[in-house]
Amino acid sequence: MKKISKEEAKKRIEELREEINYHNYRYYVLDQPVISDAEYDDLMRELKELEEMYPEFITPDSPTQRVGAPPQEEFGTIIHEIPMLSLQDARNEDELREFDRRVKRALGLPLTTNIQYTAEPKFDGLSCELTYENGIYKTAATRGDGVRGEDVTLNARTIRSVPMRLIKGGNPIPLRVQIRGEVIMKKSDFEKLNQELAKRGEKTFANPRNAASGSLRQLDPKITAERKLDFIAWGIGVVEGLEFKTQWEILNQIEKWGFKVSKPRKLCENIEEVVKFYRKMEEKRDSLEYELDGIVVKVNDLSLWNKLGTTARSPRYAIAGKFKPRQKTTVIKDVVFQVGRTGTITPVAILEPVEVGGVIVSRATLHNFDEIKRLDVKIGDKVVVQRAGDVIPDIVQVIKDVRTGKERDISPPSTCPVCGAKVVKEGAYYKCIN
């Protein structure tokens, strides 16, 4: 690179950072890139070279500094200035309507009054709070116990959808603002990660939520950077120098600052519109790229939040409308073998019956003996069983901590359970030769 003056370098570094941040927003938030990967790489290369030439201009919010911090020995602690409270659950439509009645009674309003609510997807991930000062990323903390969270500043900045600087472009930039949201992983990226971990003989994750949490909470930020995490914003904590009147206004402003924000979302004029949104989202959950476990409903008018207040653990102005759970724990009582039309023998776990996703599940496929070995599953084990959509239930995790020593190994059949003929092993499967 041609040598340039210090003043020229400083100016060009700022130009490059602004341009790269814009392209990160187009690519990782809007999914609408306007330059090629090669052109983006050229911009990053130029910035790196200038920063190497003039290291005094390197700042923590530079795009070049997302990855590269050394591993930590342990996570520090950050105290939330406004507690990150958990939400009460509504497990069906009637409980959503009861929440609406509670709000009206607390406000002294007739039950026929219409309350405006925001309704958003409840992403199944790890809640985090990002702090920005004068529009620049400073810290990140997990929700933790609601009062204290783990300091994941170095890790969260490796997430490409977390802006290092808030977008100005005519937007008001507060002196300080805390953006709250969910760190999540796409279903497809979760499947790929588990395949890679299984190939390396490492422990896999039971669901995308555990994968997102485990990936963010790595002591080495480089490992976090390798995992495809995303951040979806849904609210704010402390904000200085800016006032909001509604939750809807908050969501729209966060989006203008350059964040991905909960979608689809709806401004509902009454609780019945909320119920319709709840039904629609439960019907759509299988077609979405992220795992949802419900919707979040909040009174839209922020002036009512103070009037409604909070309990020790939950706000009275918000509730989580939960979907039917996809995973439950149960016990393997026995294992039987099914023979397919090609002679392939599939081990099937007989379970203590449990309701999963609104259906009683008493059997789950174990796929093959390679899978049994990978899970290290035994008869008598307590396991996590999963059922998604119309997919046959399967076992995704063994809870080994509660083993008693009475569990029994699952042995492959020596003869066909249907005809008694000899059984041979082909790859991961056993087959009847008849």
Secondary structure as the mmCIF struct_conf table of DSSP 4:
data_model
#
loop_
_struct_conf.conf_type_id
_struct_conf.id
_struct_conf.beg_label_comp_id
_struct_conf.beg_label_asym_id
_struct_conf.beg_label_seq_id
_struct_conf.end_label_comp_id
_struct_conf.end_label_asym_id
_struct_conf.end_label_seq_id
HELX_RH_AL_P HELX_RH_AL_P1 LYS A 6 ASN A 24
HELX_RH_PI_P HELX_RH_PI_P1 TYR A 25 VAL A 29
BEND BEND1 LEU A 30 ASP A 31
BEND BEND2 VAL A 34 ILE A 35
HELX_RH_AL_P HELX_RH_AL_P2 ASP A 37 MET A 53
HELX_RH_3T_P HELX_RH_3T_P1 PRO A 55 PHE A 57
TURN_TY1_P TURN_TY1_P1 PRO A 60 ASP A 61
BEND BEND3 SER A 62 SER A 62
HELX_RH_3T_P HELX_RH_3T_P2 PRO A 63 GLN A 65
BEND BEND4 ARG A 66 VAL A 67
HELX_LH_PP_P HELX_LH_PP_P1 ALA A 69 GLN A 72
BEND BEND5 GLU A 73 GLU A 74
STRN STRN1 THR A 77 ILE A 79
BEND BEND6 GLU A 81 ILE A 82
HELX_LH_PP_P HELX_LH_PP_P2 LEU A 85 GLN A 88
STRN STRN2 ASP A 89 ALA A 90
BEND BEND7 ASN A 92 ASN A 92
HELX_RH_AL_P HELX_RH_AL_P3 GLU A 93 LEU A 107
TURN_TY1_P TURN_TY1_P2 GLY A 108 GLY A 108
TURN_TY1_P TURN_TY1_P3 LEU A 111 THR A 112
HELX_LH_PP_P HELX_LH_PP_P3 THR A 113 GLN A 116
STRN STRN3 TYR A 117 PHE A 123
BEND BEND8 GLY A 125 GLY A 125
STRN STRN4 LEU A 126 GLU A 133
TURN_TY1_P TURN_TY1_P4 ASN A 134 GLY A 135
STRN STRN5 ILE A 136 THR A 142
TURN_TY1_P TURN_TY1_P5 GLY A 144 ASP A 145
BEND BEND9 GLY A 146 VAL A 147
STRN STRN6 ARG A 148 GLU A 150
STRN STRN7 ASP A 151 ASP A 151
HELX_RH_AL_P HELX_RH_AL_P4 THR A 153 ALA A 156
TURN_TY1_P TURN_TY1_P6 ARG A 157 THR A 158
BEND BEND10 ILE A 159 ILE A 159
TURN_TY1_P TURN_TY1_P7 ARG A 160 SER A 161
BEND BEND11 VAL A 162 VAL A 162
BEND BEND12 MET A 164 MET A 164
STRN STRN8 ARG A 165 ARG A 165
TURN_TY1_P TURN_TY1_P8 GLY A 169 GLY A 170
BEND BEND13 LEU A 175 LEU A 175
STRN STRN9 ARG A 176 ILE A 184
HELX_RH_AL_P HELX_RH_AL_P5 LYS A 187 LYS A 199
TURN_TY1_P TURN_TY1_P9 ARG A 200 GLY A 201
HELX_LH_PP_P HELX_LH_PP_P4 GLU A 202 PHE A 205
BEND BEND14 ALA A 206 ASN A 207
HELX_RH_AL_P HELX_RH_AL_P6 PRO A 208 LEU A 216
TURN_TY1_P TURN_TY1_P10 ARG A 217 ARG A 217
BEND BEND15 LEU A 219 ASP A 220
HELX_RH_AL_P HELX_RH_AL_P7 PRO A 221 GLU A 226
BEND BEND16 ARG A 227 ARG A 227
STRN STRN10 ASP A 230 GLU A 240
BEND BEND17 GLY A 241 GLY A 241
BEND BEND18 LYS A 245 LYS A 245
STRN STRN11 THR A 246 THR A 246
HELX_RH_AL_P HELX_RH_AL_P8 GLN A 247 LYS A 256
TURN_TY1_P TURN_TY1_P11 TRP A 257 GLY A 258
STRN STRN12 LYS A 260 VAL A 261
BEND BEND19 LYS A 263 PRO A 264
STRN STRN13 LYS A 266 CYS A 268
BEND BEND20 GLU A 269 ASN A 270
HELX_RH_AL_P HELX_RH_AL_P9 ILE A 271 LYS A 284
HELX_RH_3T_P HELX_RH_3T_P3 ARG A 285 SER A 287
BEND BEND21 LEU A 288 TYR A 290
STRN STRN14 LEU A 292 VAL A 299
BEND BEND22 ASN A 300 ASN A 300
STRN STRN15 ASP A 301 ASP A 301
TURN_TY1_P TURN_TY1_P12 LEU A 302 LEU A 302
HELX_RH_AL_P HELX_RH_AL_P10 SER A 303 LEU A 308
STRN STRN16 THR A 310 THR A 310
BEND BEND23 ALA A 312 SER A 314
STRN STRN17 PRO A 315 PRO A 315
TURN_TY1_P TURN_TY1_P13 ARG A 316 TYR A 317
STRN STRN18 ALA A 318 LYS A 322
HELX_LH_PP_P HELX_LH_PP_P5 PHE A 323 PRO A 325
BEND BEND24 ARG A 326 ARG A 326
STRN STRN19 GLN A 327 VAL A 339
TURN_TY1_P TURN_TY1_P14 ARG A 341 THR A 342
BEND BEND25 GLY A 343 GLY A 343
STRN STRN20 THR A 344 VAL A 356
TURN_TY1_P TURN_TY1_P15 GLY A 357 GLY A 358
STRN STRN21 VAL A 359 THR A 365
HELX_RH_AL_P HELX_RH_AL_P11 PHE A 369 LEU A 375
TURN_TY1_P TURN_TY1_P16 ASP A 376 ASP A 376
STRN STRN22 ILE A 379 ILE A 379
TURN_TY1_P TURN_TY1_P17 GLY A 380 GLY A 380
STRN STRN23 LYS A 382 GLN A 386
TURN_TY1_P TURN_TY1_P18 GLY A 389 ASP A 390
BEND BEND26 VAL A 391 VAL A 391
HELX_LH_PP_P HELX_LH_PP_P6 ILE A 392 PRO A 393
STRN STRN24 ASP A 394 VAL A 398
HELX_RH_3T_P HELX_RH_3T_P4 LYS A 400 VAL A 402
BEND BEND27 GLY A 405 GLY A 405
STRN STRN25 ARG A 408 ARG A 408
HELX_LH_PP_P HELX_LH_PP_P7 SER A 411 PRO A 413
BEND BEND28 SER A 414 SER A 414
STRN STRN26 THR A 415 THR A 415
TURN_TY1_P TURN_TY1_P19 PRO A 417 CYS A 419
STRN STRN27 LYS A 422 LYS A 422
STRN STRN28 VAL A 423 GLU A 426
TURN_TY1_P TURN_TY1_P20 GLY A 427 ALA A 428
STRN STRN29 TYR A 429 CYS A 432
#
